[in-house]
C-alpha cells in the first residue's frame, strides 16, 4: 500500500475500479510534485469503464501521450503492456524501486534507439538509447526468443533488476526473469545488462544494425554505468515484441 500512496494516479485507478465513479486526483501544486496521469474527467465520464484492464489502459495512454513516447519511437502497445505489468507488480509489492520503469522495444530495428528508462514519478525519459539483442534472435530485428541455456537468444517479458558486479564486460547488472517458462532461466543463463563497444551509433550507421550479444540486453558502454545505477536493486525491466504467443502466455499480463 505504500507504493499506492506514493503514486496518486494508481490510487485513482483503484477508486475508479471499485467505486465505478468518474473521480480524479487533484491537489495543491505546491505540495504535489507530479501531475495526475488520469484522463480528463469528462472523457472518463463519457466512456464508462467496466474493468480494471480498461482503467489501466486509459491511464497508460494518458501517460504515453503526456511523455510524448510516440515521438521518441516507443510503440503504444509496448508501453501499454509494460504499464499493465508494472501496475500489477507494484500493487503486489514485488517492485522495490517503484518510480523507474525500463522498456526495451524489440519491435524496432537494433539500429534505432529502442531502450527507454522512464521516471514514472516525474514523467521524464531518463535514457533513450540503443540496446542489443541475442545473436540467434535475428540480425536487424529480434524475431526469435528463447528461455533455453546456450540458445544465445533474448527472452521476452518482465524482469526485476538485482545487484551489480564487475565481470568480463565490466560493470554489469544482474536480472531475474519473473515469468515462468518465458524468462525465468535468465539468471542461470547469466543474462545481464552490460555495456559493449558494439552498441553505438557508429556501429549501427556502418552496418545497419548493432552487434549482438549472447542474449544479454547490452547498452552503449559510455552509458552503461549511468543506466545501471539508475535502475539497479529492484526496478522493473520489460522486453517487448508483438508476439501473440508471449502475450497470451504471460501470467503477469493475464491474471
C-alpha positions in Angstrom: 0.0 0.0 0.0 2.9 2.4 0.5 3.6 2.3 -3.3 -0.1 3.1 -4.0 0.1 6.1 -1.6 3.2 7.3 -3.3 1.7 7.3 -6.7 -1.7 9.1 -6.7 -2.7 8.0 -10.2 -2.7 4.4 -9.1 -5.0 5.3 -6.2 -7.3 7.0 -8.7 -7.3 3.9 -10.9 -8.3 1.7 -7.9 -11.1 4.1 -6.9 -12.4 4.1 -10.4 -12.4 0.4 -10.4 -14.1 -0.3 -7.1 -16.4 2.7 -7.0 -17.2 2.9 -10.7 -17.3 6.7 -10.3 -15.7 9.4 -12.5 -13.2 10.6 -9.9 -9.8 12.0 -10.5 -6.8 13.1 -8.4 -6.4 16.8 -7.5 -4.0 18.5 -5.2 -2.1 21.6 -4.3 0.6 22.2 -6.9 3.0 23.3 -4.2 2.7 20.0 -2.3 2.4 17.6 -5.3 5.5 17.1 -7.4 3.7 15.2 -10.1 0.6 15.8 -12.2 -2.1 13.1 -12.3 -1.8 10.9 -15.4 -5.5 10.1 -15.5 -7.5 11.3 -18.5 -9.7 14.4 -18.1 -12.8 13.8 -16.0 -15.2 14.4 -18.9 -13.5 11.8 -21.0 -13.8 9.2 -18.3 -17.5 10.1 -17.7 -18.2 9.9 -21.4 -16.7 6.4 -21.7 -17.9 4.2 -18.8 -15.1 1.9 -17.6 -16.1 -1.7 -17.0 -12.8 -3.4 -16.0 -9.5 -2.8 -14.3 -7.7 -3.6 -17.6 -9.6 -0.7 -19.3 -8.7 1.6 -16.4 -5.1 0.7 -16.6 -5.1 1.2 -20.4 -6.7 4.6 -20.1 -4.0 5.6 -17.6 -1.2 4.1 -19.7 -2.4 6.0 -22.8 -2.6 9.3 -20.9 1.0 8.9 -19.6 2.2 7.8 -23.1 0.8 11.0 -24.6 1.9 13.2 -21.8 5.5 12.0 -22.1 5.4 12.1 -25.9 6.7 8.5 -26.1 5.3 8.1 -29.6 7.6 11.0 -30.7 10.5 9.1 -29.3 9.6 5.9 -31.2 8.2 3.7 -28.4 5.3 1.6 -29.7 1.9 2.2 -28.0 1.4 -1.5 -27.2 4.9 -1.8 -25.7 4.1 0.9 -23.2 0.5 -0.3 -22.5 1.7 -3.9 -21.7 4.7 -2.6 -19.7 2.5 -0.3 -17.7 -0.1 -3.1 -17.1 2.6 -5.4 -15.7 4.2 -2.5 -13.8 0.8 -1.7 -12.1 0.2 -5.3 -11.1 3.7 -6.0 -9.8 3.7 -2.7 -8.0 0.5 -3.4 -6.2 1.8 -6.9 -5.3 4.8 -5.3 -3.6 7.3 -7.1 -5.9 9.0 -3.9 -7.1 11.4 -2.2 -4.8 12.3 0.8 -7.0 8.8 1.9 -7.9 9.5 5.1 -9.7 11.6 3.6 -12.5 10.3 1.5 -15.5 12.6 0.3 -18.3 11.4 -0.9 -21.6 13.3 -2.5 -24.5 11.1 -2.3 -27.6 12.3 -5.1 -29.8 9.6 -4.4 -32.3 12.2 -1.8 -33.5 15.4 -2.4 -35.5 18.6 -2.6 -33.5 19.7 0.5 -35.4 17.1 2.5 -33.6 17.2 3.9 -30.0 14.8 1.4 -28.6 15.7 1.3 -24.9 13.7 3.7 -22.7 14.4 4.3 -19.0 11.4 6.2 -17.6 10.9 8.2 -14.4 7.3 7.3 -13.6 7.1 9.8 -10.7 8.0 12.9 -12.7 7.0 11.8 -16.2 10.5 12.0 -17.6 12.6 10.0 -20.1 15.9 9.5 -18.3 17.6 7.5 -21.1 16.7 6.7 -24.7 19.4 4.8 -26.4 20.5 1.6 -28.2 20.2 -1.9 -26.8 21.4 -5.1 -28.4 19.6 -8.4 -28.7 20.9 -12.0 -28.8 22.8 -13.1 -31.9 20.4 -16.0 -32.6 17.3 -13.8 -32.2 17.9 -12.1 -35.5 20.0 -9.7 -37.4 18.4 -6.3 -37.9 15.4 -7.3 -35.8 14.9 -9.7 -32.9 12.2 -12.1 -34.0 13.1 -15.4 -32.3 13.2 -15.7 -28.5 14.1 -18.5 -26.0 14.4 -19.3 -22.4 16.9 -22.1 -23.0 20.5 -22.1 -21.9 23.1 -21.7 -24.7 20.4 -20.6 -27.1 22.1 -17.2 -27.5 18.6 -15.7 -27.8 16.9 -12.9 -26.0 13.9 -13.7 -23.7 10.8 -11.5 -23.6 8.9 -10.3 -20.6 9.3 -8.8 -17.2 12.5 -8.8 -15.2 13.5 -7.5 -11.8 16.9 -5.8 -11.7 19.2 -7.1 -9.0 22.7 -6.2 -7.8 25.8 -5.2 -9.7 29.1 -6.8 -10.3 32.3 -6.5 -12.4 32.8 -9.2 -15.0 34.2 -9.8 -18.5 32.0 -7.0 -19.8 32.9 -4.6 -17.0 30.3 -3.1 -14.7 27.1 -5.2 -15.1 23.7 -5.7 -13.7 22.1 -9.0 -12.8 18.5 -9.6 -13.9 15.9 -12.1 -12.6 13.2 -13.2 -15.0 9.7 -13.1 -13.4 7.8 -15.2 -16.0 7.9 -19.0 -15.6 8.7 -20.8 -18.8 9.4 -17.5 -20.6 12.4 -15.9 -19.0 12.8 -17.5 -15.6 16.1 -19.1 -16.6 17.7 -15.7 -17.3 19.7 -15.7 -14.0 21.1 -19.1 -14.6 21.9 -18.2 -18.2 23.8 -15.2 -16.9 21.6 -12.8 -18.8 22.7 -9.4 -17.5 22.7 -5.8 -18.6 26.1 -4.6 -19.5 27.9 -2.1 -21.8 29.6 -3.1 -25.0 31.6 -1.4 -27.8 29.4 -2.9 -30.5 26.4 -0.9 -29.2 26.7 2.6 -30.5 25.6 4.9 -33.3 28.8 4.4 -35.3 28.4 0.6 -35.5 24.7 0.9 -36.4 25.4 3.5 -39.1 28.2 1.5 -40.6 26.4 -1.9 -40.6 22.7 -1.0 -40.5 22.4 -3.0 -37.3 24.1 -3.3 -33.9 26.4 -6.0 -32.8 24.6 -8.8 -31.0 25.1 -10.5 -27.6 24.7 -14.0 -26.2 21.2 -13.0 -25.1 22.0 -10.0 -22.9 20.4 -6.6 -23.3 23.8 -4.8 -24.0 23.8 -1.0 -24.0 26.4 1.6 -25.1 29.5 1.3 -22.9 29.6 5.1 -22.2 26.1 5.0 -20.8 26.2 1.6 -19.0 27.2 2.9 -15.6 24.6 5.6 -15.6 21.8 3.3 -16.7 22.8 0.5 -14.3 23.0 2.9 -11.3 19.6 4.3 -12.2 17.7 1.0 -12.5 19.6 -1.4 -10.1 18.3 -3.1 -7.0 14.7 -3.8 -7.7 13.2 -1.8 -10.6 11.2 -3.4 -13.4 12.7 -4.1 -16.8 10.4 -5.2 -19.7 11.5 -6.6 -23.1 8.7 -6.2 -25.7 7.9 -7.8 -29.0 4.4 -8.1 -30.5 4.4 -11.9 -30.2 0.9 -13.2 -29.6 2.2 -16.4 -28.0 4.1 -14.4 -25.4 1.2 -12.0 -24.7 -1.3 -14.9 -24.4 1.1 -17.0 -22.2 2.2 -14.3 -19.8 0.6 -14.8 -16.4 1.6 -11.2 -15.4 -0.5 -9.8 -18.3 -3.4 -12.2 -18.0 -4.1 -12.6 -14.3 
